[in-house]
Amino acid sequence: MLWHERKHVGLALRFAGFGLLAIAALIGRRLFAVADPQGKLCALSYLLALIGIMSFSAGSALALLGQHLFEQVELPSRWIIHDPAERQS
């Protein structure tokens, strides 16, 4: 059994997702509070925005999908790369 197939892991991943969403919300509030109407932002503001966007993206994926994020999906045959030698025979 893989680590992400255990029953409690789905709940833990969803809680981690909600934690990342909370971090993204805090960063968003911080960036909104320090907004400069003249558009002069320092590198820290851009770094916070990057961390906020990444936290929101990963947090929403974890919160919505949980352990289903690691499920394998079956690809259609047109997306599978075939060996040219197999096609000739």
FIMARVEX-674628 format. One line per 8 residues: for each residue x, y, z of C-alpha. Coordinates in Angstrom, 3 decimals, always signed. Layout:
# residues N
X,Y,Z | ...
# end
This chain:
# residues 89
+0.000,+0.000,+0.000 | +1.389,+3.359,-1.026 | +1.481,+6.247,+1.433 | -1.249,+8.224,-0.336 | -3.661,+5.264,-0.383 | -4.149,+5.256,+3.383 | -7.457,+6.482,+4.748 | -6.173,+9.299,+6.962
-3.885,+10.776,+4.283 | -6.809,+12.203,+2.291 | -7.965,+14.211,+5.282 | -4.424,+15.366,+6.062 | -3.906,+16.505,+2.461 | -7.169,+18.452,+2.538 | -6.193,+20.149,+5.811 | -2.810,+21.016,+4.304
-4.658,+22.496,+1.334 | -6.810,+24.639,+3.607 | -3.652,+25.738,+5.423 | -2.078,+26.828,+2.147 | -5.283,+28.696,+1.272 | -5.101,+30.486,+4.628 | -1.484,+31.461,+3.948 | -2.491,+32.769,+0.523
-5.285,+34.818,+2.107 | -2.911,+36.313,+4.674 | -0.409,+37.212,+1.984 | -3.188,+38.750,-0.099 | -4.301,+40.900,+2.826 | -0.708,+41.971,+3.425 | -0.220,+42.922,-0.217 | -3.516,+44.811,-0.235
-2.420,+46.749,+2.871 | +0.935,+47.822,+1.402 | -0.403,+48.683,-2.059 | +1.251,+51.825,-3.423 | -1.023,+53.993,-5.590 | +1.995,+55.168,-7.594 | +2.936,+51.592,-8.500 | +6.363,+51.555,-6.840
+6.722,+48.094,-5.362 | +9.822,+46.487,-3.965 | +11.089,+43.002,-4.721 | +9.598,+41.709,-1.463 | +6.108,+42.526,-2.708 | +6.696,+40.551,-5.894 | +8.094,+37.642,-3.886 | +5.059,+37.695,-1.594
+2.763,+37.745,-4.625 | +4.581,+34.745,-6.094 | +4.339,+32.805,-2.837 | +0.670,+33.752,-2.530 | -0.184,+32.558,-6.027 | +1.706,+29.290,-5.561 | +0.051,+28.728,-2.160 | -3.387,+29.406,-3.611
-2.823,+27.085,-6.555 | -1.430,+24.174,-4.545 | -3.882,+24.737,-1.702 | -6.926,+24.670,-3.937 | -5.733,+21.476,-5.655 | -5.091,+19.744,-2.324 | -8.311,+20.981,-0.707 | -10.510,+19.956,-3.626
-8.902,+16.653,-4.578 | -7.105,+15.374,-1.481 | -5.707,+11.899,-2.108 | -7.453,+11.738,-5.496 | -4.702,+14.016,-6.756 | -2.469,+10.944,-7.029 | -4.876,+8.678,-8.901 | -3.691,+7.290,-12.201
-5.756,+7.966,-15.277 | -5.944,+5.930,-18.451 | -4.701,+7.736,-21.542 | -6.370,+7.412,-24.932 | -4.340,+5.571,-27.533 | -3.703,+8.719,-29.555 | -1.721,+10.229,-26.649 | +0.528,+7.190,-26.180
+3.861,+7.253,-27.994 | +4.338,+4.062,-29.951 | +7.614,+2.624,-31.132 | +7.947,+3.015,-34.950 | +9.272,-0.566,-35.191 | +5.981,-1.861,-33.781 | +3.933,-0.025,-36.426 | +5.772,-1.645,-39.346
+5.137,-5.193,-38.215
# end
